[in-house]
Amino acid sequence: MLREAVALEYDFRLYRQYSEPEAAFILRVDLSTLKRWRRANKAPGVNMGERQVRYWGYKLADFMLLGEQWRDIPDANSN
């Protein structure tokens, strides 16, 4: 599947949560850019309480593959 290929190529795990700095590194963008995308609902961040955001690896893979169209994918597993 494409998600697995992207994760292998960029060396991250699909079912691991990443901090915002880690996600920015994986996506090869500046941290401020990723924050701006998240606030505009363009990046798949999950709020985990006050001032803490996490990104699932499979959502990062979808974002890399589909750009903003990641939102159209049902929030289930990779099957």
N, C-alpha and C positions, 0 to 999 in steps of 0.2 A: 504494500500500500504506500501511497505517496507520503503520508505522515512519517512512517518509519524511515523512509529514505531521507527525508529532510532532517530528522533527528539524528540519524547516523552521520550525515554529511556535516552538520553543524555541531555535533558532539554534545547533545543534551538528551535527557530522558523525557518521554512523553507523559508519564504519570508521576511526575515530581513537580512540586510547586517551587517557583523561583521568585526571589525578591525583585524589586523593581530595578536595582542596579544590575543584577544578574540577567534579567530579561533584556535590558537595553544592550548589554554586551552580546547576548545571543543574537539579537536582531540587528546588531551592528549599527545602532543609532545612539545619539547622545541621550543621556538621561533626561534632560529637559524636554527633548522631542517626544520621548515616550510618555512622559507625564502629560504633556500637552495633548497627545493623541488620546490618552486615557480619559482625561477630563472632557474631551469632545466626543467620547464614546466611540472612538475609532480603533482603540486597542483593547484587547480582552482581559483587562485587569479585574481582580476580585478583591473587594475591600474586606479585610480581616480584622476590623476594629479600627480604633482611632489611629490614624497616621501609619497604617500598615497595609500594604498592597501586595498581593501575590499573583503570579501568573502560572497557570498550568502549562506544562510542556506541550501537550497536544493542541492547546489554544494558540501557542506561539507558532507551532507548525502550520496550523490553519491560516494564521495571519500571514506567514511567509508565503504560503501557496496562493491565497485568495485576496490578500489585501483587506479592504474594508468589507468585503463580502463574507468574512468569517461569521458575521452576525446572523447570516441566513442559515447556518448549520445548526441543527437541533443540539441542545446541550446534553448529550448523552455520552456514551463511550466511543471508542474508535471503531467499533464494528459497524 
